[in-house]
Amino acid sequence: MSLVWQTITEVYPPAPTFTEKDVPDLTDKIYFITGGTNGIGLELVRILFWKNATVYVAARDRELFRQATENIMERPSVGSKPPSVGRIELVELDLADLTTIKPAVEQLLTKIDRLDSVWYNAGVMLPPEGSKTVQEYELQWGVNVVGHYVLNRYLTPTILQSAKDSQNSVRVLWVASDANNFAPSPDGVKWDDFNFEKEKVSEFTKYAQSKAGDIILAHEFAQIIKDSGALSLSLNPGHLKSNLFRSMPPWRQKLSALFSFDPRLGALTEIFAGFSPQIKAKDNGAYFVPWGRFGQPRPSITQGLENKYTGKRLWNLLETETSMY
């Protein structure tokens, strides 16, 4: 796929070729999702639950989780055959506060002994200027990148153990965006100022950097776990109607809506990356685009990964930054 055509079709994608009907029965399977209480994440949970899976949803708001679960129970996914024997369970944590992650995962691991796949789906987009995490990271970088990195470090042993008997079916999905095309030059991350304390930039540039960071982490994790039987992949789910736009001025929300699609379609991108048999061991570290196609991130981000080892650089930076959590 040429980059020009990919760019066009990331905005206006062709019809999906992999949908709910292509997902097998998931009875006895266990999945973990961040950001599963609204938008794409809620639609992903809906698909998994109505395919009879047990789904653990990381969320910080119990009431939003209750409302999301009620919504999913009341409206089955496309083509499903009620009733479901699945379950939806809350894992209470806040990606904007790294101290909440370890105890939440420790409690989760008292209930499960495997994970059949993980979606790092939660995201913050264009918050009010100056927004920060509890640990003083720029909010989008802190949630989209740092929080997911720490969470992944705690889940890795379970992921690898689960992959031993399930070659290529255990997948770790890092949800990025075509906003990576607008991340800082040359390779996606402002290495000497990733919190943008020295330079004033737009909130969108900060968001774009965080999505490039997700792609970089997915690629590096793929190198770390190669030959384990697990796959680490990243994806742009598509331009979707979502509460990610809630912090925008009303006029920008209306403009964005003109180029946005039903969240279910974004969930189809996520289930393609999570379940498609087209994806093989050789594709570890790959990037996918709407509504379920192989793609590629910005060339300079790929070049940074291949020539400047930016994956290892970001991994080591975050290892140092978060070692106390």
Secondary structure, 3 states (H helix, E strand, C coil): CCHHHHHHHHHCCCCCCCCHHHCCCCCCCEEEEECCCCHHHHHHHHHHHHCCCEEEEEECCHHHHHHHHHHHHHCCCCCCCCCCCCEEEEEECCCCCHHHHHHHHHHHCCCCCCCCEEEECCCCCCCCCCCECCCCCEHHHHHHHHHHHHHHHHHHHHHHHHHCCCCCCEEEEEECCHHHHHCCCCCCCCCCCCCCCCCCCCHHHHHHHHHHHHHHHHHHHHHHCCCCCEEEEEECCCCECCHHHHHCCHHHHHHHHCCCECHHHHHHHHHHHHHCCCCCHHHCCCEEECCCEEECCCHHHHHHHHHCCHHHHHHHHHHHHHCCC
